Amino acid sequence: MTTQYVLLATGWIMFCLLHSALAATWMEDALRKKMGRLAPWYRLAYNLLAMATVIPPVLMEKLWAGDPLFPPGPWDMARQAIFYSAAAAFIWVVFHYRGTNISGLSPSFEPSAPPVDGEFRTGGPLRYVRHPLYSLAFILLWSRPLTDTALVTNIILCIYIVIGARLEEERLIARFGEEYRVYRTQVSAYFPIPWPGAGNKKKQ
């Protein structure tokens, strides 16, 4: 079983590395140049490749899964309610992002605080957390049925999400400077936990 854990972890790590490399601005620019007239299709190709590379580790997790870490019980109804509520919220946030035309920022998993027409915006879910999709991803991962292989997946993906959020924020600081730094002091990263000064002078 240890070998299977190693293979599963390797599959997820390879996915994360490939996803990060293709999401990097310098990589996107280089590939778009090579694609020539097909460059407008870069984002579609990126998404299709991401979907294809996520299939192997997902299959490994499912096929090698052992018994549930927590036996079924009365708490299952609450867990399912949390999971499906988070899934619905995830879909809503995705559609909100599309409505604000965030697709131009980067092909990464979640462009935080997206610009609209070149402006910095923090409306909608971004009023409450800086990374709403990441927040919901955490909830989805940990509210699903947990097995030994699911635990391996969750640990790796949570680490990847935190690292990805940090890199995303560096790009946003480079783009928006002090405006984004102020936003970071006002809004928490993943969960709407207030602290002194939070919520003041947020942009709509």
Backbone as CSV, one residue per row, in Angstrom:
resi,resn,N_x,N_y,N_z,CA_x,CA_y,CA_z,C_x,C_y,C_z
1,MET,0.826,-1.215,0.000,0.000,0.000,0.000,0.858,1.262,0.000
2,THR,2.034,1.182,0.627,2.915,2.350,0.649,3.294,2.770,-0.758
3,THR,3.552,1.782,-1.635,3.893,2.087,-3.024,2.760,2.839,-3.706
4,GLN,1.540,2.444,-3.420,0.393,3.125,-4.018,0.276,4.564,-3.527
5,TYR,0.555,4.781,-2.251,0.542,6.149,-1.725,1.589,7.008,-2.434
6,VAL,2.769,6.425,-2.641,3.850,7.163,-3.307,3.461,7.491,-4.742
7,LEU,2.888,6.515,-5.448,2.476,6.751,-6.831,1.369,7.797,-6.902
8,LEU,0.433,7.727,-5.974,-0.649,8.715,-5.940,-0.098,10.109,-5.670
9,ALA,0.777,10.215,-4.686,1.379,11.515,-4.366,2.172,12.043,-5.555
10,THR,2.912,11.150,-6.223,3.690,11.561,-7.396,2.777,12.066,-8.506
11,GLY,1.659,11.378,-8.718,0.712,11.814,-9.743,0.175,13.206,-9.472
12,TRP,-0.169,13.477,-8.217,-0.678,14.804,-7.877,0.410,15.866,-7.968
13,ILE,1.608,15.524,-7.537,2.704,16.497,-7.605,3.020,16.840,-9.054
14,MET,3.033,15.837,-9.934,3.285,16.098,-11.349,2.188,16.989,-11.933
15,PHE,0.947,16.725,-11.550,-0.152,17.573,-12.012,0.044,19.012,-11.551
16,CYS,0.390,19.184,-10.284,0.568,20.530,-9.728,1.704,21.269,-10.414
17,LEU,2.809,20.572,-10.662,3.958,21.203,-11.311,3.613,21.619,-12.736
18,LEU,2.945,20.737,-13.475,2.569,21.061,-14.850,1.575,22.217,-14.876
19,HIS,0.608,22.166,-13.994,-0.403,23.222,-13.911,0.252,24.562,-13.612
20,SER,1.190,24.575,-12.675,1.867,25.818,-12.296,2.727,26.346,-13.431
21,ALA,3.439,25.435,-14.106,4.316,25.857,-15.203,3.508,26.496,-16.326
22,LEU,2.405,25.874,-16.699,1.593,26.408,-17.785,0.852,27.675,-17.386
23,ALA,0.641,27.871,-16.085,-0.042,29.074,-15.609,0.902,30.256,-15.479
24,ALA,2.207,29.994,-15.517,3.187,31.072,-15.370,3.103,32.028,-16.556
25,THR,3.213,33.307,-16.285,3.084,34.312,-17.340,4.115,34.124,-18.435
26,TRP,5.369,33.869,-18.039,6.424,33.720,-19.044,6.171,32.509,-19.935
27,MET,5.645,31.430,-19.358,5.347,30.233,-20.145,4.197,30.490,-21.108
28,GLU,3.172,31.161,-20.615,2.036,31.476,-21.486,2.471,32.335,-22.657
29,ASP,3.273,33.364,-22.381,3.739,34.243,-23.454,4.540,33.467,-24.493
30,ALA,5.431,32.588,-24.014,6.270,31.813,-24.926,5.432,30.869,-25.784
31,LEU,4.476,30.197,-25.166,3.648,29.252,-25.913,2.711,29.962,-26.881
32,ARG,2.208,31.116,-26.478,1.338,31.868,-27.387,2.100,32.284,-28.644
33,LYS,3.365,32.669,-28.476,4.176,33.053,-29.639,4.374,31.868,-30.571
34,LYS,4.625,30.702,-29.991,4.830,29.504,-30.806,3.541,29.063,-31.499
35,MET,2.414,29.331,-30.871,1.130,28.912,-31.446,0.699,29.787,-32.615
36,GLY,1.259,30.982,-32.715,0.940,31.855,-33.832,-0.535,32.202,-33.906
37,ARG,-1.160,31.875,-35.054,-2.574,32.212,-35.235,-3.492,31.412,-34.314
38,LEU,-2.969,30.348,-33.741,-3.766,29.542,-32.815,-3.694,30.065,-31.382
39,ALA,-2.954,31.146,-31.177,-2.767,31.684,-29.824,-4.079,31.959,-29.086
40,PRO,-5.139,32.451,-29.772,-6.397,32.687,-29.044,-6.982,31.426,-28.408
41,TRP,-6.528,30.266,-28.870,-7.023,29.006,-28.330,-6.160,28.492,-27.190
42,TYR,-5.200,29.298,-26.741,-4.287,28.834,-25.683,-5.043,28.447,-24.420
43,ARG,-5.972,29.286,-24.012,-6.668,29.026,-22.750,-7.489,27.739,-22.819
44,LEU,-8.125,27.500,-23.949,-8.885,26.261,-24.109,-7.948,25.061,-24.049
45,ALA,-6.807,25.168,-24.743,-5.836,24.070,-24.718,-5.315,23.837,-23.308
46,TYR,-5.082,24.927,-22.588,-4.604,24.822,-21.201,-5.620,24.082,-20.338
47,ASN,-6.879,24.466,-20.448,-7.922,23.838,-19.635,-8.101,22.368,-19.980
48,LEU,-8.041,22.035,-21.270,-8.173,20.639,-21.684,-7.006,19.806,-21.167
49,LEU,-5.797,20.368,-21.228,-4.629,19.643,-20.728,-4.714,19.452,-19.223
50,ALA,-5.178,20.478,-18.520,-5.332,20.365,-17.070,-6.326,19.266,-16.717
51,MET,-7.417,19.194,-17.479,-8.414,18.155,-17.230,-7.845,16.771,-17.512
52,ALA,-7.059,16.660,-18.585,-6.491,15.362,-18.949,-5.481,14.877,-17.914
53,THR,-4.662,15.799,-17.393,-3.615,15.394,-16.453,-4.140,15.144,-15.050
54,VAL,-5.357,15.602,-14.760,-5.917,15.359,-13.429,-6.583,13.982,-13.358
55,ILE,-6.879,13.400,-14.512,-7.580,12.113,-14.524,-6.780,10.985,-13.872
56,PRO,-5.472,10.801,-14.195,-4.731,9.682,-13.590,-4.719,9.690,-12.060
57,PRO,-4.362,10.809,-11.393,-4.377,10.761,-9.928,-5.774,10.579,-9.338
58,VAL,-6.791,11.110,-10.013,-8.160,10.914,-9.524,-8.530,9.434,-9.579
59,LEU,-8.181,8.780,-10.684,-8.463,7.349,-10.810,-7.690,6.537,-9.778
60,MET,-6.418,6.899,-9.566,-5.621,6.178,-8.569,-6.244,6.305,-7.186
61,GLU,-6.694,7.518,-6.862,-7.316,7.710,-5.545,-8.542,6.823,-5.375
62,LYS,-9.376,6.767,-6.412,-10.619,6.001,-6.311,-10.357,4.495,-6.308
63,LEU,-9.459,4.037,-7.185,-9.228,2.599,-7.326,-8.490,2.008,-6.132
64,TRP,-7.638,2.799,-5.495,-6.818,2.290,-4.391,-7.377,2.662,-3.020
65,ALA,-8.542,3.257,-2.998,-9.100,3.725,-1.722,-9.420,2.558,-0.796
66,GLY,-9.109,2.738,0.480,-9.468,1.752,1.485,-10.815,2.084,2.098
67,ASP,-11.048,1.587,3.281,-12.304,1.875,3.975,-12.355,3.343,4.396
68,PRO,-13.549,3.891,4.550,-13.670,5.280,5.031,-12.968,5.459,6.374
69,LEU,-12.304,6.586,6.530,-11.624,6.863,7.797,-12.628,7.079,8.918
70,PHE,-13.801,7.578,8.559,-14.857,7.801,9.546,-16.089,7.018,9.111
71,PRO,-16.516,6.047,9.892,-17.670,5.230,9.505,-18.925,6.088,9.384
72,PRO,-19.860,5.660,8.533,-21.111,6.423,8.375,-21.818,6.598,9.717
73,GLY,-22.417,7.757,9.892,-23.111,8.049,11.143,-24.085,9.183,10.957
74,PRO,-24.686,9.633,12.025,-25.677,10.715,11.929,-25.092,12.023,11.420
75,TRP,-23.762,12.164,11.530,-23.124,13.399,11.056,-23.023,13.446,9.532
76,ASP,-23.301,12.321,8.855,-23.193,12.289,7.401,-24.113,13.311,6.733
77,MET,-25.291,13.502,7.292,-26.233,14.448,6.699,-25.668,15.866,6.746
78,ALA,-25.037,16.218,7.865,-24.427,17.548,7.983,-23.261,17.677,7.008
79,ARG,-22.447,16.620,6.900,-21.310,16.650,5.979,-21.784,16.846,4.547
80,GLN,-22.811,16.108,4.155,-23.329,16.235,2.801,-23.906,17.625,2.551
81,ALA,-24.586,18.173,3.546,-25.149,19.518,3.397,-24.040,20.541,3.176
82,ILE,-22.949,20.396,3.933,-21.812,21.302,3.770,-21.199,21.140,2.388
83,PHE,-21.020,19.887,1.963,-20.391,19.615,0.664,-21.205,20.214,-0.478
84,TYR,-22.505,19.934,-0.507,-23.327,20.405,-1.627,-23.541,21.918,-1.577
85,SER,-23.562,22.482,-0.402,-23.649,23.943,-0.294,-22.387,24.589,-0.849
86,ALA,-21.233,24.006,-0.523,-19.964,24.527,-1.035,-19.888,24.365,-2.549
87,ALA,-20.397,23.242,-3.063,-20.393,23.025,-4.511,-21.254,24.067,-5.219
88,ALA,-22.421,24.355,-4.657,-23.297,25.370,-5.246,-22.641,26.748,-5.196
89,ALA,-22.006,27.056,-4.074,-21.320,28.344,-3.940,-20.161,28.441,-4.919
90,PHE,-19.456,27.333,-5.128,-18.337,27.306,-6.071,-18.822,27.668,-7.475
91,ILE,-19.927,27.059,-7.885,-20.487,27.344,-9.207,-20.903,28.812,-9.302
92,TRP,-21.509,29.330,-8.232,-21.923,30.736,-8.242,-20.722,31.668,-8.392
93,VAL,-19.647,31.379,-7.675,-18.459,32.227,-7.756,-17.860,32.177,-9.159
94,VAL,-17.813,30.984,-9.754,-17.286,30.860,-11.116,-18.094,31.723,-12.080
95,PHE,-19.411,31.675,-11.972,-20.250,32.487,-12.856,-20.097,33.974,-12.552
96,HIS,-19.883,34.312,-11.284,-19.633,35.715,-10.939,-18.351,36.189,-11.604
97,TYR,-17.312,35.373,-11.564,-16.046,35.731,-12.195,-16.220,35.921,-13.694
98,ARG,-16.966,35.031,-14.309,-17.187,35.171,-15.745,-17.908,36.474,-16.054
99,GLY,-18.825,36.834,-15.179,-19.561,38.073,-15.376,-18.682,39.296,-15.276
100,THR,-17.544,39.172,-14.551,-16.645,40.318,-14.429,-15.452,40.194,-15.364
101,ASN,-15.524,39.216,-16.301,-14.507,39.109,-17.346,-13.107,38.945,-16.784
102,ILE,-12.934,37.982,-15.907,-11.616,37.798,-15.309,-10.691,36.973,-16.177
103,SER,-11.193,36.418,-17.251,-10.387,35.463,-18.003,-9.124,36.082,-18.571
104,GLY,-9.043,37.401,-18.607,-7.862,38.028,-19.163,-6.697,38.132,-18.218
105,LEU,-6.877,37.819,-16.927,-5.783,38.018,-15.973,-4.747,36.923,-16.056
106,SER,-5.149,35.680,-15.901,-4.218,34.560,-15.986,-5.002,33.282,-16.108
107,PRO,-4.359,32.210,-16.607,-5.061,30.949,-16.729,-4.980,30.124,-15.471
108,SER,-4.587,30.691,-14.359,-4.427,29.926,-13.134,-5.779,29.551,-12.566
109,PHE,-5.762,28.709,-11.558,-6.995,28.165,-10.988,-7.928,29.266,-10.526
110,GLU,-7.400,30.272,-9.893,-8.262,31.352,-9.435,-7.569,32.695,-9.527
111,PRO,-7.947,33.556,-10.491,-7.443,34.911,-10.495,-8.118,35.690,-9.372
112,SER,-7.393,36.068,-8.360,-7.972,36.754,-7.210,-8.169,38.230,-7.521
113,ALA,-9.210,38.788,-6.940,-9.502,40.209,-7.102,-9.297,40.655,-8.537
114,PRO,-10.090,40.140,-9.479,-9.829,40.360,-10.894,-10.035,41.795,-11.334
115,PRO,-9.277,42.226,-12.348,-9.495,43.543,-12.916,-10.604,43.489,-13.945
116,VAL,-11.354,44.537,-14.033,-12.364,44.660,-15.069,-12.034,45.918,-15.848
117,ASP,-11.816,45.739,-17.160,-11.409,46.873,-17.987,-10.171,47.545,-17.410
118,GLY,-9.243,46.754,-16.889,-7.994,47.286,-16.377,-8.078,47.848,-14.982
119,GLU,-9.256,47.793,-14.345,-9.415,48.347,-13.006,-9.412,47.248,-11.955
120,PHE,-9.005,47.620,-10.760,-8.979,46.682,-9.638,-10.347,46.667,-8.969
121,ARG,-10.942,45.474,-8.851,-12.281,45.352,-8.281,-12.283,44.343,-7.138
122,THR,-13.110,44.601,-6.149,-13.232,43.659,-5.032,-14.698,43.464,-4.659
123,GLY,-15.564,43.480,-5.650,-16.977,43.290,-5.384,-17.346,41.822,-5.258
124,GLY,-18.629,41.564,-5.005,-19.109,40.195,-4.912,-18.420,39.415,-3.806
125,PRO,-18.049,38.165,-4.063,-17.420,37.339,-3.022,-16.068,37.870,-2.575
126,LEU,-15.430,38.681,-3.419,-14.117,39.220,-3.062,-14.206,40.295,-1.981
127,ARG,-15.410,40.682,-1.605,-15.572,41.603,-0.470,-15.301,40.884,0.849
128,TYR,-15.440,39.560,0.838,-15.377,38.797,2.091,-14.088,37.994,2.242
129,VAL,-13.585,37.464,1.152,-12.308,36.740,1.176,-11.559,37.040,-0.115
130,ARG,-10.242,36.956,-0.056,-9.440,37.250,-1.240,-9.439,36.098,-2.236
131,HIS,-9.661,34.893,-1.749,-9.596,33.716,-2.619,-10.838,32.842,-2.426
132,PRO,-12.001,33.291,-2.866,-13.226,32.526,-2.601,-13.228,31.123,-3.196
133,LEU,-12.659,30.956,-4.392,-12.632,29.608,-4.965,-11.711,28.685,-4.178
134,TYR,-10.613,29.217,-3.713,-9.712,28.402,-2.892,-10.401,28.036,-1.578
135,SER,-11.105,28.994,-0.994,-11.826,28.733,0.258,-12.805,27.580,0.085
136,LEU,-13.564,27.640,-0.991,-14.558,26.603,-1.247,-13.902,25.277,-1.604
137,ALA,-12.747,25.334,-2.261,-12.020,24.100,-2.568,-11.605,23.389,-1.283
138,PHE,-11.139,24.153,-0.289,-10.805,23.555,1.012,-12.017,22.829,1.599
139,ILE,-13.161,23.502,1.570,-14.373,22.921,2.154,-14.793,21.665,1.393
140,LEU,-14.729,21.721,0.059,-15.108,20.564,-0.749,-14.192,19.375,-0.483
141,LEU,-12.902,19.641,-0.376,-11.950,18.553,-0.145,-12.194,17.854,1.186
142,TRP,-12.438,18.644,2.229,-12.517,18.061,3.570,-13.924,17.666,3.989
143,SER,-14.934,18.006,3.183,-16.297,17.588,3.520,-16.750,16.401,2.672
144,ARG,-15.911,15.937,1.779,-16.243,14.731,1.020,-15.896,13.505,1.860
145,PRO,-16.379,12.312,1.483,-16.016,11.112,2.240,-14.503,10.899,2.218
146,LEU,-13.907,10.703,3.371,-12.454,10.589,3.467,-12.019,9.138,3.564
147,THR,-11.077,8.773,2.689,-10.400,7.485,2.762,-8.912,7.756,2.920
148,ASP,-8.112,6.698,2.992,-6.673,6.897,3.113,-6.101,7.619,1.897
149,THR,-6.548,7.229,0.698,-6.030,7.878,-0.506,-6.572,9.305,-0.653
150,ALA,-7.810,9.527,-0.223,-8.359,10.886,-0.262,-7.573,11.805,0.660
151,LEU,-7.095,11.267,1.768,-6.301,12.065,2.701,-4.991,12.500,2.052
152,VAL,-4.345,11.583,1.312,-3.117,11.930,0.583,-3.404,13.052,-0.408
153,THR,-4.483,12.890,-1.163,-4.875,13.910,-2.139,-5.116,15.258,-1.472
154,ASN,-5.871,15.257,-0.395,-6.224,16.510,0.276,-5.003,17.257,0.776
155,ILE,-4.074,16.538,1.375,-2.881,17.185,1.922,-2.083,17.855,0.813
156,ILE,-1.863,17.132,-0.286,-1.068,17.686,-1.386,-1.775,18.871,-2.029
157,LEU,-3.069,18.742,-2.292,-3.786,19.829,-2.952,-3.917,21.061,-2.065
158,CYS,-4.063,20.865,-0.764,-4.139,22.025,0.136,-2.816,22.782,0.166
159,ILE,-1.715,22.045,0.193,-0.403,22.696,0.134,-0.255,23.456,-1.176
160,TYR,-0.676,22.826,-2.265,-0.579,23.449,-3.582,-1.425,24.719,-3.662
161,ILE,-2.620,24.666,-3.102,-3.499,25.835,-3.119,-2.870,27.006,-2.374
162,VAL,-2.304,26.740,-1.202,-1.687,27.809,-0.407,-0.511,28.419,-1.163
163,ILE,0.333,27.560,-1.753,1.473,28.066,-2.526,0.977,28.850,-3.738
164,GLY,-0.026,28.310,-4.429,-0.568,28.996,-5.597,-1.154,30.352,-5.257
165,ALA,-1.814,30.445,-4.106,-2.388,31.725,-3.688,-1.295,32.759,-3.443
166,ARG,-0.205,32.319,-2.836,0.913,33.240,-2.580,1.488,33.770,-3.894
167,LEU,1.694,32.875,-4.851,2.242,33.288,-6.146,1.272,34.204,-6.878
168,GLU,-0.006,33.885,-6.793,-1.017,34.723,-7.430,-1.005,36.128,-6.838
169,GLU,-0.858,36.220,-5.532,-0.862,37.531,-4.889,0.386,38.333,-5.242
170,GLU,1.506,37.654,-5.452,2.702,38.375,-5.890,2.467,39.025,-7.246
171,ARG,1.789,38.297,-8.142,1.491,38.873,-9.459,0.514,40.044,-9.341
172,LEU,-0.443,39.916,-8.434,-1.410,40.997,-8.248,-0.762,42.231,-7.633
173,ILE,0.180,42.022,-6.720,0.911,43.156,-6.146,1.741,43.834,-7.224
174,ALA,2.372,43.023,-8.076,3.170,43.590,-9.160,2.296,44.409,-10.107
175,ARG,1.051,43.992,-10.258,0.161,44.687,-11.187,-0.523,45.895,-10.562
176,PHE,-0.975,45.747,-9.310,-1.782,46.801,-8.698,-1.088,47.536,-7.564
177,GLY,0.073,47.038,-7.133,0.868,47.738,-6.138,0.176,47.963,-4.812
178,GLU,0.242,49.203,-4.327,-0.271,49.543,-2.998,-1.767,49.274,-2.867
179,GLU,-2.478,49.386,-3.952,-3.922,49.156,-3.910,-4.226,47.729,-3.444
180,TYR,-3.461,46.773,-3.954,-3.696,45.389,-3.529,-3.158,45.143,-2.125
181,ARG,-2.065,45.798,-1.771,-1.530,45.639,-0.410,-2.557,46.102,0.625
182,VAL,-3.218,47.207,0.347,-4.251,47.708,1.257,-5.404,46.712,1.329
183,TYR,-5.794,46.191,0.180,-6.875,45.195,0.139,-6.530,43.981,1.007
184,ARG,-5.283,43.568,0.990,-4.865,42.409,1.798,-5.001,42.678,3.286
185,THR,-4.833,43.923,3.695,-4.972,44.244,5.120,-6.436,44.321,5.543
186,GLN,-7.332,44.424,4.574,-8.754,44.598,4.877,-9.561,43.308,4.782
187,VAL,-9.085,42.360,3.992,-9.856,41.147,3.712,-8.980,39.923,3.945
188,SER,-9.514,38.935,4.669,-8.744,37.723,4.940,-8.619,36.873,3.679
189,ALA,-7.681,35.952,3.694,-7.360,35.191,2.490,-8.427,34.165,2.131
190,TYR,-8.797,33.320,3.092,-9.646,32.174,2.761,-11.004,32.153,3.457
191,PHE,-11.051,32.648,4.671,-12.300,32.605,5.427,-12.570,33.988,6.010
192,PRO,-13.825,34.426,6.019,-14.148,35.798,6.440,-13.992,36.008,7.937
193,ILE,-12.747,35.975,8.389,-12.442,36.202,9.802,-12.021,37.655,9.968
194,PRO,-12.787,38.453,10.679,-12.450,39.875,10.811,-11.302,40.109,11.777
195,TRP,-10.560,41.166,11.559,-9.565,41.637,12.499,-9.596,43.161,12.462
196,PRO,-8.918,43.833,13.369,-8.978,45.300,13.388,-8.666,45.899,12.024
197,GLY,-9.560,46.724,11.539,-9.352,47.381,10.256,-9.990,46.655,9.096
198,ALA,-10.394,45.402,9.299,-10.992,44.646,8.203,-12.323,45.260,7.801
199,GLY,-12.553,45.295,6.488,-13.838,45.778,5.990,-13.899,47.270,5.787
200,ASN,-12.837,48.001,6.073,-12.869,49.451,5.911,-12.509,49.852,4.487
201,LYS,-13.293,50.730,3.923,-12.983,51.342,2.637,-12.755,50.310,1.541
202,LYS,-13.592,49.302,1.469,-13.467,48.324,0.397,-14.039,48.911,-0.885
203,LYS,-13.374,48.581,-1.978,-13.852,49.059,-3.272,-14.994,48.180,-3.748
204,GLN,-15.912,48.745,-4.419,-17.042,47.976,-4.943,-16.784,47.636,-6.402
